[in-house]
Amino acid sequence: MTVELSGIWTLALALVTIELGKWFNRQAGWLERSNVPPAVSAGLVVSLLLALLRETAVLDVRLATPVRDILLLVFFATLGMAAHLGRLLTAGRTALVICAAIVAAITLQNVAGVLLAQAFGQPAALGLFMGSIAFVGGHGTATAWAASTQAAALPGAFEIGIGSATLGLIVGGLVAGPAAGWLMARARTNCDGAAAAATSTDDAVVTGPVAPQREPPFSSDRWLPCLLWVLICLGVGALLKQALLDRTGLDLPGFLTAMLVGVALTNVGDLLVKPLDTEVTDLIGTVALRLFLAIALLALDWSSLVAHLPMILTATLAQIAMVLLVAVGVVFLFDGRDRDAAAAGGAFTGFALGAMPVGMAVMRRVNARYGPTPRALLGITIAASLFQDTANAVLLTLAFRWLG
């Protein structure tokens, strides 16, 4: 029996999956400690159940994809609205070093992924889904690129990207902590006065345009203008995508053009001292991402994932080596080889392999054991939140174009 779910029932199933994932995470402590999103933990289980029902010819559940595609655009539009580039440029040495490290990690991860894909007899571009798409990017980025026209001729791209991103979350939590401890053992002692001065200076310059006091974030008066900005990003992004295709032949993914419009809007707002309400847009993006991930994972093709498992495991080991090389050779060495640099190196390892929550969890553990590292905390937060996704999207676009 085949069941075609409407958009409403697809959203309902996604919400049920997320609630189930929250229960899974409470029952299995390692899921919570590894910062595995509930949509991922339950999405993998429910998708496996649906695959078994389909393979045994009992039930074939088909989801509505248009709602998933809209959620994807909303999420990337809100990512763009969080990229305050002016704040990034004044965020201090650590943030700029982390930005350089992000570019290095993206490049090395993609080179390693492409080489491994070719070694396993797969298309070179498929290696990007075992590179920065999955590791620096994560589940949302993997699902987004798998649905793009650039990946249309790459069989198993979605499954490889999701499998790699899931392994990245796990190994990020396992590797980043020991890496931070190893760097701490080799760090110079910080000068407390200099650290305090750096912290006060960074706080002064990074603050930037501050929104006036507003109503609580769940006020409809704050949500309605933000929803308008999101819709503008989607509408103008679609026009920009078509204009670039018509005039230059460059076929950018729709989510990337929506994100670029969001970047433009938020930075124009900062220049005019009329900042967007990013507290609310972040909430909108979070809701969109969680629903999007749940819907995407429910459609996971397990047979394709299992077939590529040896390649994915090999790529994960290679990515651990790449990220540790950048954490030590760029972050630790160029940020001063002190305690803050060691903490930044550990946190960078966590989010470059897994996700930003993994990096911040490592930072909290390091601070609890070795004492506060305010410069590292500020630099990691600013660089990862304002630069990582934009840099990854641009460099991946160039990589897909170069690989044809």
C-alpha positions, 0 to 999 in steps of 0.5 A: 500500500502506498500513502501519499502524505500532504504538506500538512501531514508531512509537517505533522510527521516531522513534529512527531519525529522531533518529539520522539527524538527529544525522548530518545536523547533523554533516555540515551545520555550519550546522544545528549552529550554528543549534541545530536539533534533530536530530528537526527536521532529519531529521524534515523530510527523512523526512516529505518522503520519506513525503509523496512516497511517499504522493502517488505512491501507492507507500506510505502510512505511518500512525503511532500517535498515542497514544504521541505524546500521552503523550510530550507530557503527560510533557514538559509535566509536567516543564516544570512541575516546573522552575518554581521560582517562589520562586527567580524572585521573588528572582533580581534586577532582570534576571530580573524585567525579562526576565519583563516582556519575555517577557509583552510579546513574547508579547502583541505576537507574538500581536497581529501573528500575528492581524492577519496571519492576518486580512489573508491571509483566515485565521481570527484564531486561526490567527495564534497559530500564527505568534505566541508558539506558534511563536516564544516556544514553539517546536516542542514548543509548536506541536505541543502546541497544534495537537493541542488542542481549541482548534485543531480547527477551524483547518486547517493549524495544525500545519504553520503552527506547525512552519514558523514555529518552524523559521524562528524557529530560523534567524532567531533565530541570524542576528538575535540576534548583530548585535542584541547587538553593536548594543546593546553599542556603545550600552551604558554601561561596567559598574562592575566592583565593582557587577557583582561584588556583584550576582553574589554577591548573586544567587548567594546568593539564587537558590540556594534549596533545595538537594537533598542529594548523590545518586547519579548521575542514571542511578541507578534509585533516583532515576528511580523516584520521578521517574517516580511524580511524572510519572505523578501530574502526568498523572493529577491533570492529567486530573482537574483538566481534567475538573473545570474543564470540568464546573464552569466550562465551561473546556476547558483542554488536557491538557498545560496541566493536567499542567504546572500540577500539576507547578508546584504539586508542585515549589513545595510541595516547595520550601516544605517544603524537600523539593525534587524531583529536577529533574535527573532530571525534566529528563532525562525531559522531554528524552527525551519531547520529542525522541521527540515532535518526531520523531513529530509531524514525521514526520506533517507535511503538506507540501502545507498548509505550502507553501500557507501559505508566503507568510503564514509568511514575512511573519509571520516578518519581523513577529516579528523586528521585534516581538522587537527592539522588546521587546529594545531598549525593555524589556530594554536600557532597563529593565535599566540600558543597560549591558553586561549589559543589552546581552548580555541583550537579545541573548540575549532576541532569540535565545530569543524568536525561536528557542529557549533554546539559541539565546539561550545560544549568543548569550550565549557569543559576546557574552561571548567578545568583550566579556567576562563579563556574569554578571548577564545570564547569571543573569537570562536563565537563571532567567527563561527556564527558570522563567517563559517556558513557564508565562506562554506557556501561560496567555496563550495559553489566554486568547487562544484563549478571547477569540478564541472 
